[in-house]
Amino acid sequence: MSEKIFNVMDHGAVADGVTLDTAAVQSAVDACNAAGGGKVYFPKGKYVLATVFLKENVHIEFEKGTLILGALDFYAYAQQEEIDYPIYQDASHTYFDLSMFVGRGVDNISITGAAKIDMRSIWDEDGVRGEAIVHRGPKFIALKECNNVLISDLDINNVTDLAIYFAGCDNVDIHGIKMYVYIDGISPDNCKNVNIYDCDLETGDDGIVFKSSYTLNRLDVCRNIHVWNCRVKSRCNAVKFGTETNGGFYDILVEDIDIRDTRISAIAIESVDGAIIDNLTIKNVEMTNVNAPIFIHIGKRMRGPEGLEVGQIKNVTLENINVDGPYEPYPVIAFNYYQFKNNDFYQYPWMFTVPPSDKDPELRITRRFADWQMTSNCCGLKERHLENITLRNVHLKLDGGVQEYNKEVPDKAPEYPEVYVYGKILPAKGIYFRYVDNLVLDNVTVETYRPDAREDFVFEHVN
């Protein structure tokens, strides 16, 4: 039996790059679903879309060379849905409807084809989404509790919120994605049985970022995820676990990754809201022009339901990791609305954006810092140590040049975790370790381009 095909042109799409084709595409999706499923086909053309709601057993396919343009009117998109349960997570991980493609509880869906997606840098200029979301506009894809999902072979550009965000989903395959976006790239949140591979991401915020939030109105976990053969360039963190960390992360393998031009951490593994991270392996990673290669951190932000205990990080292996090059300036996309408005598409190591103050939540100032380098660190808490951390065949060639530094490291960290949470310059030029049980370093080396007075490693309260 041949697959049923629903051509969007037959449902009224114009594909002239000007006319809004949302209604025509939604009509094709609805008809396909009503017929029991099939393919919604986009012949080559230029389509302008706002929000399309995906339906079960519907497979969207773009003909090679198709251009999908985001609607230029922010209000053409579905606006934020009402939430009738407690919200603990960031707004970007709370709302789904304000997106180009939305799926809620639908199974057997796909979006594929060698199309270019240009969301055209549409921001919430009026601030109707609230201060917490900082003028962010529509996502490209937002999926909630969907099963059997395929997203492949897309070139995604100029998205002003999370680009591909999926929460509570099972059996997801994402591959062949190229991306140039302002906020996070690919974000699994409490998802299981996920494959992400053959992707090339350039992001203003985090690149591939795992979440375990409370957006499902329950605690859940990420489990059985495999990421491989990806390139990531980020103005924040390249591969990250957090910061939304209520549930946990289990049985995750990240391998054969090329990380370049990254402003904060290349690899960040965080539990700050009670999450358990167990059985995580990251191996075969090449890093070039990154600031801090490694950050592993337990914190006590505890943004979540009452009664959660401080989280755990255990059984983590970082293997076959090569870091080369001092951290030098590079061109990159902006990572928020204010930088976009200032045409800030170049990252200088010594320039860092200071968050808004309580007095003026809209003001973000970019300042020049003398201590712009950031030391890799792996730190548990006095009451909750990191457990079973192994670094094997890890070679760090860093900028160095530090001669004066503070040997005392504060014990209490701010709530929001970044690699500089205990200070940018720590007493080790390679990695600072504190509160770790069963730490194994096997063939781990450190060298610097400039003479540095610090030890390669510093161990405090480490067994």
C-alpha positions as CSV (number, residue, x, y, z in Angstrom):
1,M,0.0,0.0,0.0
2,S,1.5,3.3,-1.1
3,E,2.0,6.2,1.4
4,K,-0.6,8.9,1.2
5,I,0.8,12.2,0.1
6,F,-0.7,15.6,0.9
7,N,0.8,18.4,-1.1
8,V,0.6,21.7,0.7
9,M,0.0,23.5,-2.6
10,D,-3.2,21.5,-3.0
11,H,-4.4,23.0,0.3
12,G,-3.8,26.6,-0.7
13,A,-0.1,27.3,0.0
14,V,1.4,30.0,-2.3
15,A,5.1,29.6,-1.6
16,D,6.0,33.0,-2.8
17,G,8.1,34.1,0.2
18,V,5.5,36.8,1.1
19,T,2.1,35.2,1.7
20,L,1.6,33.5,5.1
21,D,1.1,29.8,4.4
22,T,0.3,28.6,7.9
23,A,-3.4,27.9,7.4
24,A,-2.7,25.9,4.2
25,V,0.0,23.8,5.9
26,Q,-2.2,23.2,8.9
27,S,-5.0,22.1,6.6
28,A,-2.6,19.5,5.0
29,V,-1.5,18.3,8.4
30,D,-5.1,17.9,9.6
31,A,-6.2,16.1,6.4
32,C,-3.2,13.7,6.6
33,N,-4.0,12.9,10.2
34,A,-7.7,12.4,9.5
35,A,-6.8,9.9,6.7
36,G,-4.7,7.8,9.1
37,G,-1.4,9.4,8.4
38,G,1.1,9.9,5.6
39,K,3.3,12.5,4.1
40,V,2.8,16.3,4.1
41,Y,4.9,17.3,1.2
42,F,6.4,20.8,0.5
43,P,7.5,21.2,-3.2
44,K,10.5,23.5,-3.7
45,G,9.5,27.1,-2.9
46,K,9.5,29.8,-0.3
47,Y,7.0,29.3,2.5
48,V,6.2,31.8,5.2
49,L,5.0,30.0,8.4
50,A,4.0,30.9,11.9
51,T,2.7,28.1,14.2
52,V,1.8,24.7,12.9
53,F,0.5,22.0,15.3
54,L,1.7,18.5,14.4
55,K,-0.6,15.5,14.4
56,E,-0.1,11.8,14.9
57,N,1.3,9.8,12.1
58,V,2.1,12.9,10.0
59,H,5.5,13.1,8.3
60,I,6.6,16.5,7.0
61,E,9.0,16.3,4.1
62,F,10.6,19.3,2.3
63,E,11.9,19.0,-1.2
64,K,15.6,19.8,-1.5
65,G,16.1,23.5,-1.9
66,T,12.9,24.5,0.0
67,L,13.1,27.7,2.0
68,I,11.0,28.0,5.2
69,L,10.7,31.6,6.5
70,G,9.5,32.6,9.9
71,A,6.6,35.0,10.0
72,L,7.8,38.5,10.5
73,D,4.9,39.3,12.9
74,F,5.7,38.0,16.4
75,Y,1.9,38.0,17.1
76,A,1.2,35.7,14.2
77,Y,2.6,32.8,16.2
78,A,0.5,31.0,18.9
79,Q,1.2,32.8,22.1
80,Q,2.2,31.2,25.4
81,E,-0.3,28.6,26.8
82,E,-1.7,28.9,30.2
83,I,0.0,26.7,32.8
84,D,-2.1,25.4,35.7
85,Y,0.6,23.6,37.7
86,P,3.8,24.9,39.6
87,I,6.5,26.4,37.5
88,Y,10.0,25.9,38.7
89,Q,12.0,25.9,35.4
90,D,13.0,28.8,33.1
91,A,10.2,30.1,30.9
92,S,11.9,28.7,27.8
93,H,11.4,25.2,29.2
94,T,7.9,26.0,30.4
95,Y,6.0,27.0,27.2
96,F,5.7,25.1,23.9
97,D,3.1,26.7,21.8
98,L,5.1,29.8,20.7
99,S,7.0,27.9,18.1
100,M,6.9,27.2,14.4
101,F,6.2,23.5,14.8
102,V,4.5,22.2,18.0
103,G,3.7,18.6,19.0
104,R,1.8,17.6,22.1
105,G,1.3,14.0,22.9
106,V,1.5,12.9,19.2
107,D,3.4,9.8,18.1
108,N,5.1,8.8,14.8
109,I,6.0,12.2,13.5
110,S,8.9,13.5,11.4
111,I,10.3,16.7,9.8
112,T,12.9,15.9,7.2
113,G,14.4,17.1,4.0
114,A,17.3,19.3,2.8
115,A,15.5,22.6,3.5
116,K,16.8,25.9,4.9
117,I,14.9,27.3,7.8
118,D,15.2,31.0,8.5
119,M,13.3,32.2,11.5
120,R,14.5,35.7,10.6
121,S,15.5,36.9,14.1
122,I,12.0,37.6,15.4
123,W,12.1,38.7,19.0
124,D,9.4,39.7,21.5
125,E,10.1,43.4,21.1
126,D,7.2,44.4,23.4
127,G,8.3,42.1,26.3
128,V,4.9,40.4,26.6
129,R,6.5,37.1,27.5
130,G,7.9,38.6,30.8
131,E,11.3,39.5,32.2
132,A,12.3,35.9,32.8
133,I,12.4,35.1,29.1
134,V,14.3,38.3,28.0
135,H,12.5,39.1,24.8
136,R,12.9,35.6,23.3
137,G,10.7,34.9,20.3
138,P,9.5,31.6,18.8
139,K,11.2,28.3,19.0
140,F,11.6,26.3,15.8
141,I,10.4,22.9,17.1
142,A,8.8,22.2,20.5
143,L,7.6,18.7,21.4
144,K,6.0,17.5,24.6
145,E,5.4,13.8,25.4
146,C,5.8,12.6,21.9
147,N,7.1,9.1,20.8
148,N,8.9,8.0,17.7
149,V,10.2,11.2,16.4
150,L,12.6,11.9,13.5
151,I,14.1,15.3,12.7
152,S,16.8,15.3,10.0
153,D,18.7,17.2,7.2
154,L,17.7,20.7,8.1
155,D,19.7,24.0,8.0
156,I,18.2,26.0,10.9
157,N,19.0,29.7,11.3
158,N,18.2,32.8,13.4
159,V,16.0,31.2,16.1
160,T,15.5,33.5,19.1
161,D,14.5,30.8,21.6
162,L,15.4,27.2,22.0
163,A,15.8,25.8,18.5
164,I,14.9,22.1,18.9
165,Y,13.4,21.4,22.3
166,F,11.7,18.2,23.3
167,A,10.4,17.2,26.7
168,G,9.1,13.8,28.0
169,C,9.7,12.2,24.6
170,D,10.8,8.6,23.8
171,N,12.6,7.2,20.8
172,V,13.9,10.4,19.1
173,D,16.4,10.5,16.2
174,I,18.0,13.8,15.3
175,H,20.7,13.8,12.6
176,G,22.1,15.9,9.7
177,I,21.2,19.2,11.4
178,K,23.1,22.4,10.6
179,M,22.3,25.3,12.9
180,Y,23.1,29.0,13.4
181,V,20.9,30.2,16.3
182,Y,20.8,32.7,19.1
183,I,19.9,30.5,22.1
184,D,20.2,26.7,22.8
185,G,20.6,24.3,19.9
186,I,19.4,20.8,20.7
187,S,17.7,20.3,24.1
188,P,16.4,16.9,25.3
189,D,14.5,17.4,28.6
190,N,13.5,14.2,30.5
191,C,13.7,12.2,27.3
192,K,14.6,8.5,26.7
193,N,16.2,6.5,23.9
194,V,17.5,9.5,22.0
195,N,20.1,9.5,19.2
196,I,21.7,12.8,18.1
197,Y,24.4,12.5,15.4
198,D,26.1,14.1,12.4
199,C,25.1,17.6,13.4
200,D,27.0,20.9,13.1
201,L,25.8,23.6,15.6
202,E,26.7,27.2,16.1
203,T,24.8,28.7,19.0
204,G,24.7,31.9,21.0
205,D,23.7,30.0,24.2
206,D,24.4,26.3,24.9
207,G,25.0,23.8,22.0
208,I,23.8,20.3,23.0
209,V,22.2,20.8,26.4
210,F,20.4,18.1,28.5
211,K,17.7,19.2,30.9
212,S,15.7,17.4,33.6
213,S,13.2,20.0,34.6
214,Y,9.7,20.0,36.1
215,T,8.0,21.0,32.9
216,L,6.0,17.8,32.8
217,N,4.5,18.5,36.2
218,R,6.4,15.6,37.6
219,L,9.9,14.4,38.2
220,D,11.4,12.4,35.4
221,V,14.9,11.7,33.9
222,C,16.9,11.6,30.7
223,R,18.0,8.0,30.1
224,N,19.7,6.0,27.3
225,I,21.0,8.9,25.1
226,H,23.7,8.6,22.5
227,V,25.4,11.6,20.9
228,W,28.1,11.2,18.3
229,N,29.9,12.8,15.4
230,C,28.9,16.4,16.1
231,R,30.6,19.8,15.8
232,V,29.7,22.5,18.3
233,K,30.6,26.1,18.5
234,S,29.1,28.1,21.4
235,R,29.1,31.5,23.0
236,C,28.2,29.7,26.3
237,N,28.7,26.0,26.9
238,A,29.1,23.4,24.1
239,V,27.9,20.2,25.7
240,K,26.0,20.7,28.9
241,F,23.9,18.9,31.5
242,G,21.8,21.5,33.3
243,T,21.0,23.9,34.6
244,E,17.5,22.5,34.9
245,T,18.2,19.5,37.1
246,N,15.3,18.3,39.1
247,G,15.2,14.6,38.0
248,G,18.3,13.1,36.7
249,F,20.5,11.8,33.8
250,Y,21.3,8.1,33.4
251,D,23.2,6.0,30.9
252,I,24.4,8.6,28.5
253,L,27.2,8.4,26.0
254,V,28.7,11.4,24.1
255,E,31.5,10.6,21.7
256,D,33.5,11.8,18.6
257,I,32.7,15.5,19.2
258,D,34.6,18.5,17.9
259,I,34.2,21.6,20.1
260,R,35.6,24.9,19.0
261,D,35.3,28.6,19.8
262,T,33.5,28.3,23.1
263,R,33.3,31.1,25.6
264,I,32.6,29.4,28.9
265,S,32.8,25.6,29.2
266,A,33.3,22.9,26.6
267,I,31.9,20.2,28.8
268,A,29.6,21.2,31.8
269,I,28.1,18.5,34.0
270,E,25.9,20.1,36.7
271,S,23.4,19.0,39.4
272,V,22.0,22.0,41.3
273,D,18.3,21.2,41.7
274,G,18.5,17.6,43.2
275,A,19.2,15.6,40.0
276,I,21.2,12.3,40.1
277,I,23.7,12.0,37.3
278,D,24.9,8.4,37.0
279,N,26.8,6.5,34.3
280,L,27.9,9.3,32.0
281,T,30.7,8.8,29.5
282,I,32.2,11.5,27.2
283,K,35.0,10.4,25.0
284,N,36.9,11.1,21.8
285,V,36.6,14.9,22.0
286,E,38.8,17.5,20.2
287,M,38.7,21.0,21.6
288,T,40.1,24.1,20.0
289,N,39.9,27.7,21.3
290,V,37.8,27.0,24.3
291,N,38.0,28.8,27.6
292,A,37.4,26.2,30.3
293,P,37.5,22.6,29.0
294,I,35.8,20.8,31.9
295,F,33.3,21.7,34.6
296,I,31.7,19.2,37.0
297,H,29.6,20.7,39.8
298,I,27.1,19.9,42.5
299,G,25.2,22.9,43.8
300,K,22.3,23.7,46.1
301,R,20.1,26.0,44.0
302,M,17.2,23.5,44.7
303,R,14.7,25.2,42.4
304,G,11.9,22.6,42.4
305,P,9.3,20.9,44.6
306,E,9.9,21.0,48.3
307,G,11.5,18.0,49.9
308,L,14.1,17.3,47.2
309,E,17.6,16.3,48.5
310,V,20.8,17.7,47.1
311,G,21.8,15.9,44.0
312,Q,24.6,13.4,43.1
313,I,27.1,13.0,40.3
314,K,28.7,9.6,40.1
315,N,30.3,7.2,37.7
316,V,31.5,9.8,35.2
317,T,34.2,9.0,32.7
318,L,36.0,11.6,30.4
319,E,38.3,9.8,28.0
320,N,40.5,10.6,25.0
321,I,40.1,14.4,25.2
322,N,42.6,16.8,23.5
323,V,42.5,20.5,24.2
324,D,44.7,22.8,22.1
325,G,45.1,26.5,21.7
326,P,44.9,29.7,23.7
327,Y,41.4,31.2,23.9
328,E,41.4,33.9,21.2
329,P,38.7,36.2,19.6
330,Y,36.3,34.6,17.1
331,P,33.1,35.6,15.2
332,V,29.9,34.1,16.5
333,I,26.2,34.8,16.7
334,A,24.8,37.0,19.5
335,F,23.4,35.2,22.6
336,N,20.6,37.5,23.7
337,Y,18.3,40.3,22.5
338,Y,20.5,43.1,23.7
339,Q,23.6,41.8,21.9
340,F,21.5,41.4,18.8
341,K,20.4,45.0,19.0
342,N,24.0,46.1,19.5
343,N,25.2,44.0,16.5
344,D,27.5,42.1,18.7
345,F,28.6,39.2,16.6
346,Y,32.2,38.9,17.7
347,Q,33.5,37.4,21.0
348,Y,36.6,38.8,22.6
349,P,37.9,36.7,25.5
350,W,38.4,39.6,27.8
351,M,34.8,41.0,27.2
352,F,32.1,39.5,29.4
353,T,28.4,40.4,29.8
354,V,27.3,41.2,33.3
355,P,23.7,40.2,34.0
356,P,21.0,42.8,34.7
357,S,20.8,44.3,38.2
358,D,17.7,44.4,40.4
359,K,17.6,48.1,39.9
360,D,17.5,47.9,36.1
361,P,16.5,44.4,34.9
362,E,16.8,45.5,31.2
363,L,20.4,46.6,31.5
364,R,23.1,44.2,30.4
365,I,26.6,45.6,30.4
366,T,29.6,44.1,28.6
367,R,32.7,44.8,30.6
368,R,36.4,44.2,30.0
369,F,37.9,41.7,32.5
370,A,41.6,41.2,33.3
371,D,41.0,37.7,34.7
372,W,39.0,36.4,31.7
373,Q,40.5,32.9,31.8
374,M,38.5,30.3,33.6
375,T,40.0,27.3,35.4
376,S,38.5,23.9,34.8
377,N,37.1,22.5,38.1
378,C,35.4,19.4,39.5
379,C,33.8,20.1,42.8
380,G,31.2,18.4,45.0
381,L,30.0,19.8,48.3
382,K,31.2,19.1,51.8
383,E,28.0,17.1,52.4
384,R,27.8,15.6,48.9
385,H,31.0,14.5,47.2
386,L,31.4,13.7,43.6
387,E,31.8,9.9,43.3
388,N,33.8,7.7,40.9
389,I,35.2,10.3,38.5
390,T,37.7,9.1,35.9
391,L,39.7,11.2,33.5
392,R,41.7,9.0,31.1
393,N,44.0,10.2,28.3
394,V,43.1,13.9,28.8
395,H,45.6,16.4,27.4
396,L,45.2,20.1,28.1
397,K,47.2,22.7,26.3
398,L,46.0,26.0,27.7
399,D,46.8,29.7,27.5
400,G,48.3,30.1,31.0
401,G,50.3,33.2,31.9
402,V,49.0,33.5,35.5
403,Q,51.6,34.5,38.1
404,E,49.5,35.9,40.9
405,Y,46.3,34.3,42.2
406,N,44.3,33.6,45.3
407,K,45.1,30.2,46.9
408,E,41.9,30.3,49.0
409,V,38.8,29.1,47.2
410,P,35.4,30.0,48.7
411,D,33.3,27.1,50.0
412,K,29.9,28.5,49.2
413,A,28.9,29.0,45.5
414,P,26.3,31.3,44.1
415,E,23.1,29.5,43.0
416,Y,23.5,29.7,39.3
417,P,26.3,27.4,38.2
418,E,29.0,28.3,35.7
419,V,32.7,27.2,35.7
420,Y,33.7,30.5,37.3
421,V,31.3,29.9,40.3
422,Y,34.2,29.8,42.7
423,G,36.2,32.4,40.9
424,K,37.7,32.6,37.4
425,I,41.3,32.0,38.4
426,L,41.7,29.0,40.7
427,P,45.0,27.6,42.2
428,A,45.4,25.0,39.5
429,K,46.3,25.9,35.9
430,G,44.9,22.5,34.7
431,I,42.0,21.3,36.9
432,Y,41.0,22.1,40.5
433,F,39.4,19.2,42.3
434,R,37.5,19.4,45.6
435,Y,35.2,17.0,47.5
436,V,35.7,14.0,45.3
437,D,35.6,10.3,46.4
438,N,37.4,7.8,44.1
439,L,39.0,10.1,41.6
440,V,41.2,8.4,38.9
441,L,43.6,10.4,36.7
442,D,45.1,8.1,34.1
443,N,47.5,9.8,31.6
444,V,46.3,13.4,32.2
445,T,48.7,16.1,31.2
446,V,48.8,19.9,31.3
447,E,50.9,22.5,29.5
448,T,50.5,26.2,28.8
449,Y,51.6,28.5,26.0
450,R,52.8,31.1,28.6
451,P,54.6,30.4,31.8
452,D,52.1,29.9,34.7
453,A,53.0,29.8,38.4
454,R,50.2,27.4,39.4
455,E,50.3,23.7,39.9
456,D,48.9,21.4,37.2
457,F,46.3,20.1,39.6
458,V,45.1,21.0,43.1
459,F,43.3,18.4,45.2
460,E,41.3,19.4,48.3
461,H,39.3,16.9,50.3
462,V,39.8,14.3,47.6
463,N,40.0,10.5,48.2
